[in-house]
């Protein structure tokens, strides 16, 4: 049986809500790779695990999802603004993904082929890294899993951990 979206709800939002109920997304919640999702269309706010016990907020712009990749950025929930660079996670591969020499000039985007900004600035990534690049068959859980894998060995700066 097919149902149409509620009046005023875009098909893109319907798809996001469906994907948030999918097994891959729910598994990430159960594994505490991410927590506390809040969808305020077209943004998804979610806490991402950093290392073993810390979490940091990520804001995803899901406009035109899934045709366009999500655009993520680290977020400061206390100020309702992008997280200041000195508070970004460091260590492990986080330094390569949340690049202080690239991300601030590119909407604070993670340097990954699953991110809208990364794909826009590196058109070759989709062909060179198809296993990590966004395509319309991907879900928000894929994007979050890519971010989560980059934060596994990271840590938050001391000031960030105290502020949380």
N, C-alpha and C positions, 0 to 999 in steps of 0.2 A: 504494500500500500504506500502511495506517495502522498506526502503532506506538503502543503505550501507554507512558506515562512509566514510568521505572524505579520500583520500589517505594520509597516514601518521598520521591519527588521530585514536587513539586506541578506541575500544568499551567502555573502562572505561571512557575516556574523553567524549565520546558521551553521555553516561549515566549521567555523572555529569552535562553537559550542559543542558540536558533535565530536570533534577531535579531542576536546578537553574531557570528554567522557570515554574516550577510547582506552584500550588496554595499555598501550605504550605510555600514555600520559599518566594513567593511574598507577602503573608500575613505578614510575619515577617518584610519585608521591609516596608510595609505600616504602620505597628504598631511601627516602629522605634525600634524594638528589635535588629536589625542589619542593617548596612548601608554599602554602597560603596564596594560591592564585586568586586574583581579583580581575575580572574582565569589566572594563569600562570602555566599551566600544569606541574607537578601534584599538584601544590599548589594553594589553595584558600586563599586569604587575605581578611579579612572582619572585620569591626568595630562592636563591640558588646556593647550594652547598659550596663552601670554600674549605678545602681540607677536610678534616674529620668532624669538626664541631661548630664551625662558624657559617653564617649565611650573609648574603648580600643581595640587595634588591636589583632586579633587572626589569626594565620596561621595554616591551615589544610594541612596535607599531605594526598592526596587522591589516592596515588598509589594503584592499584588493587581494587579500589572502584567498586562496593559495596561488593565484596566478603570479603574484609578486612575492618574493621572499620577505619574511619578517625583517624589520630593522630594529635591532636591539641596542640598548645602551644601559650602562650601570646608572642606577637612580638613587637619589637621596630622598627618601620618603618624608623626612622631617621638613625639607625645604621645597618639596614638589618640583625638583629640578635635577638635571644631570649631576651625578656624583663628581665631586672635585677630584682631579687627577691624583693628588697625593694620597687619596683614600682608596685607590684602586687596588685590587689584589695583586700580589707579587709572588714570584717564585714559580718553579715548575714551568709549564708552558704558558702560564698566564701572561708573562712578559711579552711573549710573541703574539698573543691574541689581543690584549688590551695594551696596544703599543702607544707609548707616550710621544713617539715621533710621527705617528700617522693618525691614530684615532681622534685626537682633539680637533684636527683639521677636517675630519670626515664624520661629523655629527656624533662623535664618541663611539662609533661603531666598532664592534669586534672585527679583527682582521681575519675573517673566515669566509669561505666560499658559500656558506649557507646564509649569509647576511646580505640584505638588499644593497647596502652601500658597498660592501666588498665586491659583490658581483658587478656593480655599476662601474667601479673604478678599475676592476681587473676582469675585463670581458673574457679573457683566456681561461679563467679558473674553471668555468663549467666544463670545458673540454678536457682540461688537464687534471682535474680532480673530481670526476663525476660521482665518486663515492661519498664526497663531502659537500657537493654543491646542491643548492636548492633546485628542485623542479616541482611541477604541480602535483606530483604524486606524494610528495613529502607532507608531513604534518608538523604542527607546532612541537610535538614531542621530539621529533628528529632534531629540530633546531635546539631545543633545550638540552638534549643529550649531547650535542656537539659542544655546547658551552660547558656543561657539567664535566665532560671529560677533560677540558682544559683547566678546570679549577680544582681538580682532584689533589694535586700536589702544591697548591697555592696557599697563601696565608694572607690575612688582612693586616695592613699596617696597624701598629699598636693603637693609634688614635681612633681608627675605624672600629676595632674590636671593643674599645671602651665606650664608644658612642652608641653601639648597637644595643 
